[in-house]
Structure formats: structure tokens, C-alpha cells
Amino acid sequence: MQIEQCRNIIMLYRLRDRARRLVEANRKAGSPGVAKIYAQIDDWLAVHMSNAVSRARR
């Protein structure tokens, strides 16, 4: 695996972690609409992360 691929995977992991924390924070704050947006962002990042991991395994 190349260093650039590792960096991309780490960046995506951190972004997903942040999105998940924001989902929970907004749910607790009573903002379900905003939490839903962050959940969709997390799903979108999950797709990109799986693509990055599969490219790294080749």
C-alpha cells in the first residue's frame, strides 16, 4: 500500500468519526434534521472509504 493511499484512508476514517460524533451531538441537542444530514455524510464517506481500502489491496 502506498503512503498516499494510507493517508487517504486515515483522512476518511477521521472524517467519518467526526460525522458520527456530530450525529450524536445533534440528536442530543434536539436537531434531528441536522443529525440526518451528518448521517448521510457518514454513509457517503463509508462508500469512499470502502473504495479506498479496496484500491489499496490491489
Secondary structure, DSSP 8 states (H G I E B T S, - for coil): --HHHHHHHHHHHHHHHHHHHHHHHHHHTT-HHHHHHHHHHHHHHHHHHHHHHHHHH-
